[in-house]
Amino acid sequence: MGATYQTTGIVLSRTNFGEADRIIRFITPEHGKISAVAKGIRRVKSKSGGHLEPFGEVALMLATGRNLDVVTSARLVWYPHELTANYERLGLAFIIASLVDRFAQPGEPQPELYAHTRMALGAVEAGESGPLVELWFKLRLLAISGLQPSLDQCLVCGRSDADSRYWFEAERGGLTCDDDRGAVASPMSQPAIKLWRLLFNYPYATIARIGGASEMAASSLADCDDFYDAHGGHSVRSGTLGATL
């Protein structure tokens, strides 16, 4: 093993490796996504096993390796204990971890993505569930990754007046007006457009106070998932649980 370094990470996924080890993927603020081997973690007497559970925030000491770094110590800082008792919230946590795992880059500082992940898991742990928190997480993730859809004006003609009717086209990457919409488009009301713009930029505590936000989120979450399918790889949708966690 090489030099050691310290960081804080959130556990995104775990994969069994060899007879007693696991490869664990973390999102960290300083190093982006890290894949590291936790040696002997599957043994009954392992001291690190309870500190490296999915979705937990962990203070880490790692040693650089030739192919994978090695976890030399792990101390649990925070864990969303309430998730395990609620299937819907557990499913949302899986969506969060799976999409962050997909979008996070290794070897690059990503403090904004780390903070968003921690905030999202904290909101779900506090009891938030349903389309609004899911839509907020997914749209904010797109904004952080530089992939957010265009919602300022019609993609074709540039129309942006508040009196026109607009449509969302996932394949084309944003809004079109009545005159320019394509064959595959979903109507998007002015209040829904305004909500999406807020979701890109504000913390969930602010979003949760908006009247009617939950209903608008429920009616437009599928549009967000379609955008992921078209531009960010297939979306992870509500009700999906991963076997690797």
C-alpha positions in Angstrom: 0.0 0.0 0.0 1.0 3.6 -0.7 0.5 6.9 1.1 -2.5 7.3 3.4 -5.0 10.1 3.3 -8.2 11.2 5.2 -11.6 12.2 3.9 -15.3 12.0 4.6 -17.5 9.9 2.4 -21.0 8.7 1.9 -21.5 5.0 1.0 -23.1 4.7 -2.4 -22.8 1.0 -3.0 -21.0 -2.2 -2.0 -19.9 -5.3 -3.9 -18.6 -8.5 -2.4 -15.0 -9.2 -3.4 -13.1 -12.4 -2.7 -13.9 -14.4 0.4 -14.2 -11.7 3.0 -13.7 -8.3 1.4 -16.0 -5.7 -0.2 -15.4 -3.0 -2.8 -17.2 0.1 -1.5 -17.9 3.2 -3.6 -18.1 6.6 -1.8 -18.8 10.1 -2.8 -16.4 12.5 -1.1 -16.1 16.3 -1.3 -12.4 16.4 -2.0 -11.8 13.4 -4.3 -15.2 12.9 -6.0 -16.1 9.2 -6.3 -13.7 6.7 -4.7 -13.8 2.9 -5.0 -11.9 1.2 -2.2 -11.4 -2.2 -0.8 -12.6 -2.9 2.8 -10.5 -6.0 3.7 -12.1 -8.6 5.9 -15.3 -6.6 6.3 -17.6 -9.6 5.8 -16.0 -11.5 8.7 -18.1 -11.7 11.9 -15.4 -10.0 14.0 -14.8 -7.2 11.6 -14.6 -3.8 13.4 -15.4 -1.8 10.3 -18.6 -3.7 9.2 -21.1 -1.6 11.1 -19.4 1.7 9.9 -19.7 1.1 6.2 -23.4 0.5 5.7 -25.2 2.0 2.6 -26.1 5.7 2.8 -24.0 6.3 5.9 -21.5 9.2 6.2 -18.1 8.0 7.3 -14.8 9.5 8.4 -12.2 7.5 6.4 -8.5 6.8 6.4 -7.5 5.2 3.1 -4.2 4.0 1.6 -3.5 4.4 -2.1 -3.3 1.2 -4.0 -2.2 0.2 -7.5 -5.8 -0.4 -8.8 -8.0 0.3 -5.8 -7.4 2.3 -2.6 -7.8 0.4 0.7 -9.9 1.4 3.7 -7.6 1.3 6.7 -10.1 2.8 9.2 -13.7 3.9 9.1 -15.8 5.7 11.7 -19.5 6.3 11.2 -20.4 10.0 11.5 -24.1 9.9 10.6 -26.5 7.2 9.5 -30.2 7.5 8.4 -31.6 4.8 10.7 -35.2 5.5 10.0 -34.8 4.4 6.3 -34.7 0.7 7.1 -38.3 0.8 8.5 -39.9 2.5 5.5 -39.9 0.9 2.1 -40.7 4.0 0.2 -38.0 6.1 1.8 -35.5 3.2 1.4 -36.4 3.3 -2.3 -35.7 7.0 -2.5 -32.4 6.5 -0.8 -31.5 3.9 -3.4 -32.4 6.4 -6.2 -30.2 9.0 -4.6 -27.2 6.7 -4.2 -27.5 5.1 -7.6 -27.8 8.4 -9.5 -24.9 10.0 -7.6 -22.8 6.9 -8.3 -23.6 7.4 -12.0 -22.9 11.1 -12.2 -19.9 11.5 -9.8 -16.5 11.7 -11.3 -13.4 10.0 -9.7 -10.4 12.2 -8.8 -12.2 15.5 -9.0 -13.3 17.7 -6.1 -17.1 17.7 -6.0 -18.2 19.5 -2.8 -21.5 20.7 -4.3 -22.5 17.1 -5.3 -21.5 15.8 -1.9 -23.5 18.5 -0.1 -26.6 17.7 -2.3 -26.3 14.0 -1.6 -26.1 14.6 2.2 -29.0 17.1 2.1 -31.2 14.7 0.1 -30.5 11.7 2.4 -31.1 14.0 5.4 -34.5 15.1 4.0 -35.6 11.5 3.4 -34.4 10.4 6.8 -36.5 13.3 8.3 -39.6 11.8 6.8 -39.8 13.4 3.3 -41.0 11.0 0.6 -43.0 11.2 -2.6 -42.6 12.9 -6.0 -41.5 16.4 -4.7 -38.4 15.4 -2.9 -37.5 12.9 -5.8 -38.0 15.6 -8.4 -36.0 18.1 -6.4 -33.1 15.7 -6.1 -33.1 14.7 -9.7 -33.4 18.2 -11.2 -30.8 19.7 -8.8 -28.4 16.8 -9.7 -28.8 17.7 -13.4 -28.1 21.4 -12.6 -24.9 20.4 -10.6 -23.8 18.2 -13.5 -24.4 20.9 -16.1 -27.1 18.9 -17.9 -30.3 20.7 -16.9 -33.0 21.1 -19.5 -33.7 24.5 -21.0 -36.7 26.2 -19.5 -36.1 29.9 -20.3 -37.7 30.0 -23.8 -38.9 27.9 -26.7 -36.0 25.9 -28.0 -37.0 26.7 -31.6 -38.2 30.3 -31.9 -37.1 31.8 -28.6 -40.6 32.7 -27.4 -40.7 33.3 -23.6 -43.9 35.3 -22.9 -46.0 34.2 -19.9 -49.3 34.0 -21.9 -48.2 31.3 -24.4 -48.7 27.6 -23.8 -45.5 25.5 -23.6 -44.6 21.8 -23.9 -41.7 19.8 -22.5 -39.8 17.7 -25.0 -37.3 15.4 -23.3 -35.5 14.4 -26.5 -35.0 18.0 -27.6 -33.9 19.1 -24.2 -36.5 21.6 -23.0 -39.5 23.7 -23.8 -41.2 24.3 -27.1 -44.2 26.5 -27.8 -47.5 25.5 -29.4 -46.2 26.5 -32.9 -43.0 24.5 -32.7 -43.7 21.5 -30.6 -42.9 18.0 -31.9 -44.9 14.8 -32.0 -43.7 13.7 -28.6 -44.3 16.4 -26.1 -45.9 16.9 -22.7 -47.8 20.1 -21.7 -46.1 22.1 -19.0 -48.0 24.8 -17.2 -46.4 28.1 -16.2 -46.6 27.2 -12.5 -44.8 23.9 -13.2 -42.1 25.7 -15.3 -41.6 28.1 -12.4 -41.4 25.2 -9.9 -38.8 23.4 -12.0 -36.6 26.6 -12.2 -36.8 26.8 -8.4 -35.9 23.1 -8.0 -32.6 23.7 -9.8 -31.4 26.2 -7.4 -32.9 26.0 -3.9 -32.6 23.6 -0.9 -35.4 21.3 -0.3 -36.6 23.1 2.9 -37.4 26.1 0.8 -39.2 24.0 -1.9 -41.3 22.1 0.6 -43.0 25.4 1.6 -44.4 26.1 -1.9 -48.1 25.7 -2.1 -49.2 23.0 -4.6 -45.7 21.9 -5.2 -46.3 18.2 -4.4 -49.2 18.0 -7.0 -47.1 19.7 -9.7 -44.2 17.4 -9.0 -46.4 14.3 -9.2 -47.6 15.4 -12.7 -44.2 16.2 -14.0 -41.8 13.7 -12.5 -42.2 11.4 -15.5 -41.0 14.2 -17.8 -37.8 14.5 -15.7 -37.3 10.7 -15.9 -37.7 10.9 -19.7 -35.1 13.6 -19.8 -32.7 11.4 -17.9 -33.4 8.5 -20.3 -32.6 10.8 -23.2 -29.5 12.7 -21.9 -28.2 11.1 -18.7 -28.5 7.4 -19.3 -31.6 5.6 -18.0 -33.3 7.1 -15.0 -33.7 5.2 -11.7 -37.5 5.4 -11.0 -39.6 5.3 -7.9 -40.2 1.8 -6.5 -36.9 0.4 -7.7 -34.6 -1.2 -5.2 -31.1 -2.4 -5.9 -29.8 -5.8 -4.9 -26.2 -4.5 -4.5 -27.1 -2.4 -1.5 
